[in-house]
Amino acid sequence: MSVVITAPRYFSERAKGMLSLAGKVNAQLFAGESDMLAAMKDCVVLCVRVETKVTKAMVDAAPNLKVVLSGTTGTNHIDKSALEARNIPLFHLHGEHTRPTAEHSMGMLLGIARNIRPAHEALLAGEWDRHRFIGRELKGLKLGIVGLGKIGSETCRLATGFGMQVSAYDPYVPKEKMTEVGAEKVDSLQDLFSAMDAISLHCPLTDETRGMISAELLASLKDGSYVVNCARAGIVDDDALVKEIEKGRLCAAVDVFDPEPPGKEHILVKCASKHNTLILTPHLGASTEQAVERSSCKLAADALKHLKIEFKE
């Protein structure tokens, strides 16, 4: 029996050691679907991240599969009905990625507000035109957060630390809770977008949120506004975002794509190759050494407890 890990860098050595109690650890970046399906033959525990689509075919190819671990908060990449049909539990994360994702969002916002990318590119080209890259301080800027769950709330705390004025839209979070974390509740997305200098997205991808950040909302942002998406691809109308960037009206920073990896022909990648007012990162929101250790060990413990295998905490 084996433990298959499709994202080796995101499961720490300690976590792999824990999981070895359940079977021989097979940790690798699989070349293709056929290799992946072959590895599933004697798989007891499957460990993935968002890059691996857990399909019904994979589940069917794994007669001994007992548990699936996903080092992600969202689980859109997993066919949950295939797991449920065989009563295979899925363990994923519930807050272990909060701080690093919030920090990454603020880093992305700083990057576009202070013109980091164009200034870097100009310096490499031998230029020293500092006046071209005069940026904006975060202090005093109005930040609108869409989705005030754990990550949105932590982003709010960081933003208020910078002296930003934070408002938030989340129909499921009461005004009192927003006040606790330092945000003013706004009752409509339209009101939020028309009043803010920057928008940071922190909601899950659901049927309700898919395409929620529409062309109309993006067009309602003031000229020179910033948009940061470290949540999920599919929430934003990418075509509309690109049009606003091409017009020179908005700057943006995006960490999530559909599909992942996006490839050179993805609309956002093509836009970023021509416009340095768009910063892209390869879904790095939760990618810190501390988060990898914390989250992978937590998931390994979940699996061993489910399998009733004793281990040292």
HELIX and SHEET records of a PDB file:
HELIX    1   1 PRO A    8  TYR A   10  5                                   3    
HELIX    2   2 GLU A   13  LEU A   19  1                                   7    
HELIX    3   3 GLU A   33  ALA A   39  1                                   7    
HELIX    4   4 MET A   40  ASP A   42  5                                   3    
HELIX    5   5 LYS A   56  ASP A   60  1                                   5    
HELIX    6   6 LYS A   80  ALA A   85  1                                   6    
HELIX    7   7 THR A   98  ALA A  113  1                                  16    
HELIX    8   8 ILE A  116  LEU A  124  1                                   9    
HELIX    9   9 ARG A  130  PHE A  133  5                                   4    
HELIX   10  10 LYS A  150  GLY A  161  1                                  12    
HELIX   11  11 LYS A  175  VAL A  181  1                                   7    
HELIX   12  12 LEU A  189  ALA A  195  1                                   7    
HELIX   13  13 ALA A  215  SER A  220  1                                   6    
HELIX   14  14 ASP A  238  GLU A  246  1                                   9    
HELIX   15  15 ILE A  267  LYS A  274  1                                   8    
HELIX   16  16 GLU A  289  HIS A  306  1                                  18    
SHEET    1   A 5 LYS A  24  ALA A  27  0                                        
SHEET    2   A 5 SER A   2  ILE A   5  1                                        
SHEET    3   A 5 CYS A  43  VAL A  48  1                                        
SHEET    4   A 5 VAL A  67  SER A  70  1                                        
SHEET    5   A 5 LEU A  90  PHE A  91  1                                        
SHEET    1   B 7 GLU A 184  LYS A 185  0                                        
SHEET    2   B 7 GLN A 165  TYR A 169  1                                        
SHEET    3   B 7 LYS A 142  VAL A 146  1                                        
SHEET    4   B 7 ALA A 198  LEU A 201  1                                        
SHEET    5   B 7 SER A 225  ASN A 229  1                                        
SHEET    6   B 7 LEU A 250  VAL A 254  1                                        
SHEET    7   B 7 LEU A 278  LEU A 280  1                                        
END                                                                             
